[in-house]
Amino acid sequence: MKQPNTVYRKNSSLIIAFLTLVTATLIVGLVVAYKLTARNVEVDFTVKKITLQINPLSAPIMTCIEIKYSR
């Protein structure tokens, strides 16, 4: 018996559409992650600045604590 002749056909438009969708999703994810990270850093900086303005004597203590936990 003869094997059926199956021909694989590439659908270039589907491949291009898929790669475009994946690339767009990656770019949107990177932009969102960048904005969220920047906002988080801004908030942390503002909170520490306010804390230092309220109680300037806590600056050396906070530095020691941050150094201790950063290692």
TAKAQUI-V948060 format. One record per residue. RES is the residue in one letter. NEAR is the number of other C-alpha atoms within 8 Angstrom. Layout:
BEGIN
RES NEAR
RES NEAR
END
This chain:
BEGIN
M 2
K 3
Q 4
P 4
N 4
T 4
V 4
Y 4
R 4
K 4
N 6
S 6
S 6
L 7
I 8
I 8
A 8
F 8
L 8
T 8
L 8
V 8
T 8
A 8
T 8
L 8
I 8
V 8
G 8
L 8
V 8
V 8
A 8
Y 8
K 8
L 8
T 8
A 8
R 8
N 8
V 8
E 8
V 8
D 8
F 8
T 8
V 8
K 8
K 8
I 8
T 9
L 11
Q 7
I 6
N 8
P 8
L 7
S 8
A 9
P 7
I 8
M 8
T 8
C 8
I 8
E 8
I 8
K 7
Y 6
S 5
R 4
END
